[in-house]
Amino acid sequence: MMEFGFDHAKSKMAPDTPLYFSATVINWEGMGIDPAIIGLNSRRVQARFEPCLEVLSEEPVAIVAYGPSLRDTWEEIGGYKHIITCSGAHKFLIECGIIPTHHVESDPRPHKVAMLGEPQEHTQYLTASCCDANYLDRLERFHVKLWHILFSHEAAYREIPTGDWIITGGNTIGPRAVKIARLLGFVNFHLYGFDASGRHAGEHTNPVPADRFKAVHCDGKTFQTTTMLFTHMSHALKDFHTIPNAKFTFHGEGLMQSVAKKWSYRFQPGYPLAVVKDD
């Protein structure tokens, strides 16, 4: 992720408070994706996710990723009133008889369509504007609200309609789901399937090759991880410090949960969670 200065005059913070926000860098050409999809989806879906920085609820919210520890912890999730899934966790929980209240997706690659599973009438789908058009086809008759990722790519930024909110940081869908949970008004986060190790709780349509995994040791345990997973974990734990009023509880057994035992949340001001495009 790259950091950019942000004009403090447009913020409610004190003028002497430096502001920064993190943008996501992806290889659009290498992924075979045209950033024009952002504009196309923005015109197609009129409803928008509206961020809220107020604390609306201190009730626990389960934020569910698709790490392998979910196989051991999914039964706990049924006891939550608020459940936010991402990636394949939506399909996994539904097949276990648990209906998420929200599902968040931001991956623009087409394989995510098959990972969604059956859309649910009582689930709110918070879908990034860069997602594949076929993903929105799958959600055609369901409750969808669009949101935007802050990309460093100028062409992608131009596609975002003026006046729309843009979510900063969170370089993968798991950390982005946590940030969106905060922007829904939640602060008491219970993270499931955030492992940064192993494969997934179930089938994945784009599996990581086995030769990319290496053994790492943490807290007296050995975990299989990849350079990408390890980097994403490091970015996520750093990004969590920018979320105000937050409380984090990690569930299950994985590399990230083990690292989190020695990690402590310390709010770092000056990193807006969302900004408005005004040009």
Backbone bond lengths (Angstrom), bond angles and torsions (degrees), N, CA, C in turn:
res aa  C-N    CA-C-N  psi(-1)  N-CA   C-N-CA  omega(-1)  CA-C   N-CA-C  phi
1 M - - - 1.462 - - 1.526 108.99 -
2 M 1.322 115.11 149.73 1.452 121.11 178.37 1.519 109.18 -113.35
3 E 1.333 116.44 146.72 1.455 120.59 -178.58 1.521 110.28 -106.54
4 F 1.327 115.51 139.25 1.449 121.34 -178.50 1.523 109.01 -129.45
5 G 1.327 117.62 144.65 1.457 120.75 174.64 1.514 110.72 -68.85
6 F 1.328 116.57 151.53 1.456 121.81 -179.64 1.523 108.68 -130.57
7 D 1.291 117.65 136.87 1.465 122.61 -175.48 1.527 110.68 -64.81
8 H 1.349 116.59 110.70 1.458 119.72 -177.12 1.517 112.35 -67.65
9 A 1.330 117.67 -17.43 1.467 120.06 -179.69 1.520 111.29 -65.82
10 K 1.336 116.74 -22.29 1.464 120.69 179.41 1.527 111.49 -92.31
11 S 1.317 116.65 5.87 1.459 121.98 -178.44 1.516 110.24 -111.06
12 K 1.324 115.52 160.17 1.466 120.28 175.95 1.522 111.51 -85.57
13 M 1.332 117.47 0.07 1.453 120.65 179.63 1.521 110.42 -76.62
14 A 1.325 115.76 163.89 1.460 121.02 179.74 1.525 109.96 -61.55
15 P 1.337 117.31 145.17 1.461 120.93 -176.04 1.524 114.38 -57.57
16 D 1.338 117.29 -26.64 1.458 119.19 -177.65 1.527 112.65 -90.27
17 T 1.350 116.90 6.59 1.459 120.92 178.04 1.529 109.48 -88.80
18 P 1.332 118.59 115.61 1.467 119.21 177.77 1.521 110.47 -70.22
19 L 1.309 116.64 137.69 1.457 121.48 -179.58 1.522 109.91 -117.34
20 Y 1.331 114.46 140.29 1.456 121.09 177.87 1.525 107.80 -139.83
21 F 1.312 115.22 155.66 1.451 117.37 170.68 1.520 108.80 -145.07
22 S 1.318 116.25 151.44 1.460 122.30 -175.06 1.513 110.45 -98.82
23 A 1.331 115.13 133.54 1.464 121.38 177.50 1.523 109.65 -108.26
24 T 1.310 115.96 151.83 1.461 122.25 -178.71 1.519 110.23 -91.26
25 V 1.312 115.95 134.82 1.461 122.52 177.22 1.524 108.93 -108.84
26 I 1.335 117.33 121.78 1.468 120.68 173.27 1.520 108.84 -133.73
27 N 1.303 115.38 157.99 1.458 121.95 179.13 1.527 108.88 -92.63
28 W 1.325 116.38 87.77 1.464 120.74 -177.15 1.527 111.26 -57.21
29 E 1.338 116.18 -48.24 1.461 119.90 -177.31 1.514 111.15 -64.56
30 G 1.342 115.79 -42.84 1.454 119.54 -179.83 1.524 113.07 -63.41
31 M 1.327 116.49 -30.28 1.469 121.19 178.62 1.520 112.11 -86.28
32 G 1.334 115.99 -6.58 1.464 119.71 179.98 1.512 113.14 70.02
33 I 1.343 116.97 33.10 1.463 121.89 -176.18 1.521 109.30 -122.24
34 D 1.322 115.69 134.09 1.456 122.11 178.53 1.531 108.55 -93.31
35 P 1.348 118.86 123.61 1.468 119.76 179.44 1.523 113.85 -61.79
36 A 1.327 116.93 -9.07 1.466 119.99 175.16 1.521 112.00 -60.95
37 I 1.341 116.83 -18.51 1.468 120.12 177.96 1.519 110.94 -59.43
38 I 1.339 117.51 -27.70 1.466 121.14 179.68 1.518 110.49 -63.71
39 G 1.326 116.49 -45.76 1.457 120.27 178.26 1.517 112.12 -67.68
40 L 1.317 116.77 -40.73 1.467 120.93 -179.91 1.533 110.65 -61.94
41 N 1.325 116.20 -47.15 1.467 119.69 179.69 1.525 111.74 -67.19
42 S 1.329 116.73 -33.77 1.466 120.59 179.78 1.516 111.47 -65.79
43 R 1.299 116.43 -34.05 1.477 119.80 176.66 1.520 111.17 -78.68
44 R 1.302 116.58 -28.88 1.461 120.81 -177.98 1.524 111.85 -75.03
45 V 1.343 116.98 -43.90 1.465 121.88 -178.00 1.527 108.51 -106.34
46 Q 1.306 117.08 118.54 1.456 121.21 -176.86 1.525 113.09 -87.50
47 A 1.323 117.57 -29.60 1.471 120.61 -177.95 1.524 110.32 -71.34
48 R 1.339 116.51 139.43 1.449 121.77 -178.28 1.533 110.89 -124.40
49 F 1.321 114.70 147.14 1.453 120.88 170.52 1.520 107.89 -75.44
50 E 1.338 116.77 125.86 1.459 121.81 -178.68 1.531 109.05 -106.97
51 P 1.328 117.62 110.49 1.473 120.28 -178.53 1.523 113.12 -64.38
52 C 1.323 115.24 147.21 1.466 122.01 177.30 1.523 108.17 -134.45
53 L 1.334 117.61 123.90 1.455 120.72 179.66 1.521 113.17 -93.02
54 E 1.326 117.07 -6.14 1.458 119.59 176.70 1.524 109.88 -70.73
55 V 1.317 116.21 154.31 1.464 120.75 172.98 1.520 107.48 -85.35
56 L 1.311 116.58 106.01 1.462 121.21 -177.40 1.528 112.19 -93.78
57 S 1.323 116.42 -22.64 1.463 119.22 -177.92 1.524 109.76 -155.54
58 E 1.334 116.25 135.11 1.460 121.16 172.63 1.525 110.75 -102.89
59 E 1.322 115.97 8.57 1.463 119.94 174.43 1.527 109.43 -65.66
60 P 1.315 117.94 149.69 1.467 119.62 178.04 1.522 111.56 -66.61
61 V 1.313 116.78 139.88 1.458 122.21 174.77 1.528 107.56 -121.98
62 A 1.312 116.31 130.16 1.459 121.26 176.98 1.521 108.40 -87.25
63 I 1.324 115.75 122.94 1.460 121.41 175.66 1.521 106.31 -111.17
64 V 1.320 116.44 117.49 1.461 120.80 -163.58 1.525 111.30 -117.49
65 A 1.331 115.20 115.04 1.456 122.37 173.60 1.533 108.56 -97.25
66 Y 1.333 115.69 -174.94 1.465 119.99 -167.92 1.534 112.70 -110.24
67 G 1.316 117.21 23.24 1.456 119.92 178.30 1.517 112.64 -67.92
68 P 1.333 118.19 161.30 1.470 121.78 -173.79 1.518 114.88 -63.51
69 S 1.354 118.28 -23.82 1.464 119.70 179.70 1.520 111.95 -65.22
70 L 1.327 117.26 -16.74 1.467 120.61 178.27 1.524 111.37 -60.20
71 R 1.328 117.07 -29.26 1.468 120.31 177.94 1.522 111.81 -61.09
72 D 1.350 116.23 -27.39 1.462 120.64 -177.31 1.526 113.41 -97.22
73 T 1.326 117.58 -12.90 1.472 120.08 -171.90 1.525 113.96 -121.03
74 W 1.330 118.17 -3.65 1.461 120.20 -170.58 1.533 113.16 -60.48
75 E 1.322 117.53 -31.60 1.469 119.33 -177.79 1.529 111.84 -63.28
76 E 1.334 117.65 -30.59 1.462 120.80 178.24 1.529 111.32 -63.58
77 I 1.318 116.19 -31.48 1.468 121.18 -170.83 1.526 111.66 -67.78
78 G 1.315 116.98 -27.89 1.457 120.27 179.49 1.517 113.61 -61.01
79 G 1.324 117.17 -18.06 1.457 120.63 -179.32 1.513 114.39 -85.29
80 Y 1.328 117.93 -2.45 1.465 121.17 -179.17 1.528 111.14 -90.72
81 K 1.310 115.37 142.29 1.463 120.99 174.97 1.522 110.73 -76.52
82 H 1.328 116.78 -33.38 1.459 122.87 -177.31 1.527 108.89 -118.12
83 I 1.333 116.18 123.43 1.462 121.78 -177.29 1.527 108.52 -133.98
84 I 1.322 115.98 121.44 1.455 121.45 178.17 1.520 108.12 -116.37
85 T 1.326 116.82 119.01 1.461 120.85 179.83 1.523 110.28 -105.40
86 C 1.330 114.22 162.56 1.456 120.62 172.02 1.526 108.28 -145.17
87 S 1.319 115.40 158.94 1.461 122.26 179.49 1.539 110.77 53.57
88 G 1.336 117.34 -136.69 1.464 120.71 -175.45 1.511 114.51 -77.69
89 A 1.350 118.23 -1.66 1.466 120.23 -179.74 1.518 111.81 -65.70
90 H 1.319 117.57 -28.13 1.469 121.78 177.56 1.522 110.49 -59.45
91 K 1.309 115.89 -55.07 1.466 121.24 -179.95 1.526 110.83 -63.07
92 F 1.324 116.73 -42.61 1.466 121.55 -177.93 1.525 110.83 -59.18
93 L 1.326 117.20 -49.27 1.469 119.79 -176.90 1.520 111.52 -68.42
94 I 1.325 117.12 -39.45 1.466 119.91 179.57 1.523 110.29 -60.84
95 E 1.323 116.64 -41.17 1.466 120.20 178.85 1.528 111.47 -68.48
96 C 1.347 116.11 -17.56 1.472 121.22 174.74 1.524 111.63 -93.51
97 G 1.327 117.31 1.43 1.460 121.18 177.75 1.514 114.75 88.69
98 I 1.333 117.92 15.84 1.469 122.50 179.99 1.524 108.63 -113.77
99 I 1.334 116.66 124.11 1.466 121.27 -177.10 1.528 109.29 -100.18
100 P 1.324 118.43 119.44 1.464 120.22 178.08 1.530 111.49 -66.83
101 T 1.320 116.22 150.53 1.469 119.52 172.77 1.525 110.30 -81.18
102 H 1.338 116.35 -30.81 1.463 121.94 179.17 1.527 109.23 -140.01
103 H 1.323 115.12 149.73 1.466 120.24 171.05 1.523 108.35 -133.58
104 V 1.334 115.96 132.69 1.456 122.18 -176.23 1.529 109.62 -117.11
105 E 1.324 116.47 134.91 1.470 120.29 176.23 1.521 109.55 -141.79
106 S 1.348 115.74 144.39 1.462 119.79 178.90 1.519 112.98 -141.20
107 D 1.317 118.31 -2.17 1.465 121.34 -177.02 1.533 109.76 -77.57
108 P 1.332 118.10 123.09 1.472 120.09 -176.64 1.522 114.84 -79.81
109 R 1.321 118.00 -4.96 1.464 119.68 -174.95 1.536 111.53 -77.00
110 P 1.330 116.74 144.07 1.475 120.61 -173.50 1.523 115.17 -65.74
111 H 1.350 118.58 -21.04 1.464 119.07 -177.53 1.531 112.11 -65.63
112 K 1.333 117.59 -15.08 1.459 120.65 -179.33 1.528 112.31 -67.80
113 V 1.304 117.47 -20.79 1.474 120.78 179.36 1.528 109.84 -61.88
114 A 1.321 115.90 -47.05 1.468 120.18 -178.14 1.519 111.85 -68.31
115 M 1.333 117.61 -24.92 1.461 120.79 -178.31 1.526 112.99 -81.50
116 L 1.324 117.67 -12.67 1.464 120.55 -175.45 1.515 113.16 -66.96
117 G 1.333 117.27 -40.21 1.455 119.91 -174.00 1.516 110.57 81.54
118 E 1.326 116.56 -159.73 1.455 121.46 -176.87 1.530 110.89 -83.70
119 P 1.328 118.65 119.21 1.473 120.63 176.35 1.522 110.84 -61.46
120 Q 1.320 115.98 150.61 1.454 121.93 -174.58 1.530 111.75 -118.24
121 E 1.302 115.31 141.46 1.466 121.86 -177.68 1.520 112.27 -60.93
122 H 1.328 117.07 -35.63 1.468 120.55 -173.80 1.530 113.20 -99.67
123 T 1.316 117.00 15.45 1.465 121.59 177.69 1.524 109.71 -106.28
124 Q 1.325 116.42 134.96 1.465 121.80 174.32 1.524 108.18 -91.41
125 Y 1.332 116.53 122.45 1.461 121.42 -177.81 1.526 109.60 -98.27
126 L 1.318 115.58 113.27 1.464 122.75 179.53 1.520 106.74 -103.06
127 T 1.327 114.74 100.17 1.457 122.27 -167.71 1.522 110.73 -113.42
128 A 1.323 116.73 130.18 1.461 120.75 178.68 1.523 110.00 -68.89
129 S 1.308 114.84 147.35 1.468 120.34 -176.23 1.522 113.07 -67.00
130 C 1.331 117.96 -14.38 1.456 120.40 -179.87 1.521 113.23 -87.23
131 C 1.329 118.35 -3.64 1.464 120.79 -176.51 1.527 111.65 -65.89
132 D 1.309 115.31 155.18 1.461 122.05 -177.64 1.527 111.27 -59.35
133 A 1.330 116.63 143.69 1.468 121.33 -179.27 1.520 111.54 -59.40
134 N 1.322 117.53 -34.15 1.462 120.50 178.83 1.527 112.04 -67.58
135 Y 1.328 116.39 -25.51 1.460 120.17 175.97 1.527 109.45 -65.64
136 L 1.321 116.44 -43.88 1.468 120.16 177.08 1.525 111.49 -68.91
137 D 1.338 117.41 -31.66 1.468 119.69 174.05 1.526 110.01 -57.90
138 R 1.311 115.42 -41.14 1.473 121.19 -178.30 1.533 111.14 -64.31
139 L 1.334 116.21 -27.89 1.464 121.79 -176.81 1.533 112.07 -103.02
140 E 1.304 116.94 16.82 1.464 122.12 -170.11 1.520 113.98 -52.03
141 R 1.300 118.87 -41.36 1.475 121.41 -174.31 1.538 112.35 -105.87
142 F 1.330 116.02 19.73 1.456 119.20 -176.73 1.530 110.41 -117.22
143 H 1.326 116.06 179.42 1.466 121.38 -173.57 1.528 109.55 -85.37
144 V 1.323 115.27 103.63 1.461 121.43 -175.91 1.524 109.89 -120.12
145 K 1.322 115.66 133.51 1.461 121.55 169.34 1.521 108.00 -125.76
146 L 1.315 115.35 137.01 1.452 121.14 -175.95 1.530 110.76 -94.85
147 W 1.323 116.68 149.03 1.456 122.76 172.59 1.522 107.97 -142.95
148 H 1.325 115.98 165.51 1.456 120.95 -174.85 1.518 111.44 -119.29
149 I 1.320 115.69 144.88 1.459 123.13 173.28 1.530 108.41 -94.00
150 L 1.325 116.27 141.18 1.451 120.23 172.79 1.530 108.38 -80.92
151 F 1.330 115.60 103.99 1.463 121.26 176.20 1.521 109.90 -96.93
152 S 1.334 116.43 151.27 1.457 120.42 176.30 1.528 111.44 -77.87
153 H 1.319 116.79 -13.85 1.460 123.28 -176.90 1.530 110.02 -75.29
154 E 1.318 117.07 121.10 1.460 120.96 -174.68 1.523 112.32 -62.55
155 A 1.328 116.94 -38.77 1.467 120.02 -179.47 1.523 111.03 -63.48
156 A 1.326 116.77 -36.30 1.466 120.62 178.18 1.520 110.58 -67.81
157 Y 1.321 116.31 -41.69 1.469 120.42 179.30 1.532 110.84 -61.90
158 R 1.315 117.63 -39.99 1.468 121.10 -178.99 1.521 112.15 -62.42
159 E 1.319 116.99 -27.20 1.468 120.67 -177.47 1.530 112.52 -75.35
160 I 1.321 118.25 -17.40 1.465 121.62 -178.59 1.525 109.39 -77.36
161 P 1.321 118.42 128.76 1.473 120.55 179.94 1.528 112.00 -62.80
162 T 1.306 116.34 139.73 1.461 121.50 176.44 1.522 109.80 -60.66
163 G 1.325 115.65 136.73 1.459 120.95 -179.33 1.510 114.21 94.69
164 D 1.333 117.73 -9.88 1.463 120.96 179.12 1.533 110.55 -83.48
165 W 1.343 115.15 150.12 1.464 121.47 174.61 1.520 109.92 -76.32
166 I 1.323 115.84 145.76 1.458 123.19 176.96 1.521 108.07 -126.33
167 I 1.334 116.93 129.94 1.462 121.99 -179.24 1.527 108.53 -88.63
168 T 1.324 116.48 132.03 1.463 121.25 -177.66 1.520 111.33 -95.46
169 G 1.335 115.68 164.17 1.466 122.00 171.44 1.514 114.38 59.70
170 G 1.345 115.51 -161.55 1.462 120.93 177.61 1.509 112.12 61.84
171 N 1.324 118.21 75.82 1.457 120.77 -167.21 1.524 114.92 -72.37
172 T 1.322 119.14 -9.92 1.464 122.14 172.76 1.529 108.35 -132.80
173 I 1.304 116.17 173.13 1.464 119.71 -170.98 1.527 112.52 -68.25
174 G 1.330 118.85 -30.26 1.467 119.41 178.77 1.516 112.77 -61.16
175 P 1.342 118.58 -58.18 1.467 119.94 176.65 1.528 112.86 -60.62
176 R 1.317 117.16 -33.20 1.472 118.75 177.42 1.527 110.70 -65.94
177 A 1.331 116.75 -37.09 1.463 119.59 177.76 1.521 110.98 -63.72
178 V 1.349 117.17 -36.61 1.461 120.32 176.96 1.524 110.09 -64.87
179 K 1.308 116.12 -44.72 1.467 119.81 -179.90 1.531 110.94 -63.89
180 I 1.317 117.06 -40.31 1.459 119.98 178.21 1.523 110.50 -66.65
181 A 1.329 117.35 -36.17 1.468 119.75 175.46 1.520 110.53 -58.09
182 R 1.339 116.05 -42.22 1.472 119.23 177.29 1.518 111.03 -64.58
183 L 1.319 117.45 -37.98 1.461 121.65 -179.55 1.534 112.53 -77.08
184 L 1.325 116.36 -7.74 1.467 121.81 169.01 1.526 110.93 -87.67
185 G 1.346 116.30 -8.03 1.460 120.91 177.88 1.512 115.05 105.92
186 F 1.346 117.71 3.45 1.468 121.55 179.73 1.524 110.44 -89.61
187 V 1.332 115.78 152.62 1.463 120.60 177.45 1.530 113.08 -135.56
188 N 1.324 117.65 -13.88 1.464 122.51 -176.17 1.532 108.85 -102.49
189 F 1.335 115.49 89.11 1.454 121.61 -169.22 1.526 111.79 -94.45
190 H 1.330 115.89 128.58 1.456 122.29 174.03 1.529 107.51 -117.11
191 L 1.333 115.04 111.95 1.455 121.20 -172.01 1.525 111.13 -97.20
192 Y 1.317 115.05 125.09 1.456 123.03 177.81 1.531 109.57 -119.47
193 G 1.321 116.52 140.88 1.464 120.29 176.87 1.517 113.98 72.07
194 F 1.331 117.51 11.87 1.464 121.93 175.00 1.530 107.08 -90.49
195 D 1.307 117.09 84.54 1.465 121.57 -168.56 1.528 113.81 -104.85
196 A 1.340 117.40 -38.54 1.473 122.43 -173.54 1.525 111.70 58.32
197 S 1.303 116.20 24.02 1.464 120.97 178.51 1.520 108.68 -156.82
198 G 1.330 115.06 159.64 1.452 119.36 -179.06 1.515 111.87 70.81
199 R 1.289 115.37 -171.21 1.466 119.45 -177.56 1.531 110.05 -95.08
200 H 1.320 117.88 -105.03 1.459 120.18 -177.28 1.518 109.50 -140.79
201 A 1.320 115.69 169.20 1.460 120.67 -179.34 1.525 111.73 -70.00
202 G 1.316 116.98 -24.26 1.459 122.19 -179.19 1.515 109.31 -150.72
203 E 1.312 116.26 -157.31 1.463 121.05 -178.76 1.526 111.06 -65.30
204 H 1.328 115.20 149.26 1.460 121.45 176.37 1.520 107.51 -133.19
205 T 1.336 117.13 135.94 1.458 120.87 -176.49 1.529 113.04 -81.06
206 N 1.341 116.80 -5.94 1.468 120.42 177.72 1.534 108.84 -138.95
207 P 1.343 117.34 67.10 1.468 119.94 -172.73 1.526 112.76 -67.72
208 V 1.328 115.00 150.66 1.461 121.41 177.47 1.536 108.82 -80.05
209 P 1.342 117.88 132.94 1.471 119.79 178.23 1.532 111.61 -57.45
210 A 1.316 115.80 142.05 1.460 121.50 -175.36 1.523 112.47 -60.83
211 D 1.345 118.11 -31.72 1.466 119.55 -175.63 1.525 113.23 -73.73
212 R 1.314 118.43 -3.85 1.466 120.87 177.17 1.537 112.56 -86.61
213 F 1.314 116.61 -12.40 1.466 119.97 -178.21 1.520 111.10 -85.80
214 K 1.333 115.01 140.39 1.457 121.85 176.53 1.523 109.24 -134.90
215 A 1.310 116.22 151.81 1.462 120.87 -179.81 1.524 110.23 -79.69
216 V 1.335 115.71 134.83 1.463 121.68 172.77 1.525 107.54 -129.70
217 H 1.324 116.14 154.47 1.463 120.86 -176.44 1.527 109.38 -117.99
218 C 1.301 116.18 132.74 1.466 121.32 -179.70 1.523 109.39 -153.77
219 D 1.312 116.31 132.69 1.462 122.09 175.52 1.530 111.37 56.22
220 G 1.342 115.75 36.29 1.455 120.54 178.26 1.512 114.67 76.56
221 K 1.329 117.44 10.09 1.465 121.52 -178.84 1.522 109.57 -124.55
222 T 1.323 115.80 158.53 1.462 122.09 178.96 1.525 109.43 -112.19
223 F 1.334 115.42 132.61 1.459 121.04 -179.39 1.528 109.63 -128.65
224 Q 1.315 115.69 150.00 1.455 121.87 174.30 1.527 108.66 -97.52
225 T 1.335 116.19 122.48 1.453 119.79 -179.37 1.518 110.22 -141.05
226 T 1.320 116.78 174.12 1.458 122.84 176.89 1.524 108.58 -121.10
227 T 1.316 115.88 164.98 1.459 119.80 176.95 1.521 110.62 -58.10
228 M 1.330 116.80 -40.98 1.457 120.97 -179.52 1.523 111.57 -64.70
229 L 1.333 117.66 -46.28 1.457 120.56 179.63 1.522 111.19 -62.26
230 F 1.326 116.23 -42.07 1.466 120.41 -179.48 1.530 110.50 -64.47
231 T 1.325 116.79 -42.48 1.461 120.72 179.14 1.521 111.14 -64.86
232 H 1.329 116.80 -43.64 1.465 120.55 178.35 1.527 111.17 -61.27
233 M 1.332 117.25 -39.55 1.466 120.25 177.71 1.521 110.74 -61.93
234 S 1.315 117.14 -44.56 1.462 121.06 -179.99 1.518 111.21 -61.59
235 H 1.337 116.43 -44.22 1.462 120.65 177.86 1.530 110.84 -62.88
236 A 1.329 116.65 -41.55 1.464 120.74 -177.40 1.524 111.23 -62.92
237 L 1.324 116.82 -47.84 1.468 119.95 -178.63 1.524 111.41 -63.75
238 K 1.314 116.63 -33.38 1.464 120.02 174.57 1.522 110.61 -69.04
239 D 1.323 116.37 -43.25 1.461 121.88 -177.99 1.530 111.76 -64.98
240 F 1.332 117.20 -33.43 1.467 120.63 -179.00 1.533 112.05 -60.45
241 H 1.323 117.04 -28.18 1.465 120.18 179.06 1.525 112.51 -67.01
242 T 1.326 117.86 -17.47 1.472 120.98 -178.26 1.521 112.45 -88.39
243 I 1.333 116.98 -0.92 1.469 121.35 -177.05 1.527 108.92 -95.00
244 P 1.325 118.77 116.33 1.470 120.16 -174.47 1.527 113.59 -73.21
245 N 1.346 115.40 148.20 1.475 123.83 172.85 1.514 113.65 62.42
246 A 1.321 117.98 24.73 1.461 120.65 -170.51 1.527 113.27 -90.46
247 K 1.318 114.68 150.43 1.459 122.77 171.82 1.528 106.94 -131.46
248 F 1.324 116.66 127.78 1.460 121.21 -175.11 1.523 111.07 -115.44
249 T 1.337 115.69 132.18 1.455 122.24 171.64 1.519 107.84 -128.06
250 F 1.326 116.38 123.66 1.462 121.51 -178.49 1.526 109.53 -100.08
251 H 1.315 116.39 131.24 1.467 121.59 -178.13 1.528 110.09 -113.98
252 G 1.319 115.79 149.75 1.459 120.70 177.27 1.513 111.96 90.42
253 E 1.320 115.08 -178.45 1.466 121.52 -177.70 1.521 109.78 -120.96
254 G 1.331 115.49 120.51 1.456 122.31 178.36 1.506 108.73 -167.25
255 L 1.314 116.48 179.14 1.458 120.27 -179.30 1.528 111.19 -63.05
256 M 1.319 117.13 -44.72 1.461 119.27 -177.28 1.522 111.49 -64.68
257 Q 1.320 117.28 -40.01 1.466 120.01 178.29 1.530 110.78 -63.62
258 S 1.323 116.91 -37.05 1.465 120.16 179.07 1.521 111.19 -69.18
259 V 1.328 116.76 -42.42 1.461 120.47 177.21 1.528 110.18 -63.30
260 A 1.335 116.06 -38.42 1.469 121.15 -176.64 1.527 112.66 -65.44
261 K 1.327 117.76 -19.44 1.466 119.98 178.49 1.527 111.52 -63.22
262 K 1.329 116.15 -27.51 1.468 120.44 178.85 1.533 111.17 -108.51
263 W 1.293 116.48 7.83 1.466 122.37 178.92 1.517 108.80 -100.77
264 S 1.304 117.86 139.70 1.464 120.45 177.32 1.519 109.64 -130.49
265 Y 1.300 115.12 140.13 1.463 121.93 -179.37 1.522 110.32 -74.00
266 R 1.324 115.93 128.63 1.463 122.68 174.28 1.519 107.35 -137.54
267 F 1.311 116.39 108.81 1.454 119.55 -175.24 1.522 111.17 -60.27
268 Q 1.331 114.87 132.45 1.458 122.05 178.77 1.522 108.87 -115.28
269 P 1.320 118.48 104.16 1.468 120.76 -178.12 1.526 111.95 -71.41
270 G 1.309 115.13 163.62 1.458 120.52 175.59 1.513 114.58 100.83
271 Y 1.332 117.72 3.48 1.455 122.11 179.47 1.531 108.89 -119.54
272 P 1.323 119.78 91.12 1.462 121.38 -179.81 1.526 111.51 -57.06
273 L 1.317 116.65 137.71 1.463 120.30 177.75 1.511 112.31 -75.35
274 A 1.326 116.31 -25.89 1.454 120.76 -179.23 1.529 108.70 -152.01
275 V 1.323 116.04 149.14 1.457 122.69 177.47 1.518 108.60 -133.17
276 V 1.322 116.05 159.65 1.462 121.50 178.98 1.525 109.18 -102.32
277 K 1.310 117.08 132.92 1.460 120.21 174.76 1.531 108.19 -73.75
278 D 1.320 115.90 120.54 1.474 119.02 -175.85 1.529 111.46 -121.15
279 D 1.326 117.57 18.15 1.477 118.54 175.95 1.515 110.25 -141.13
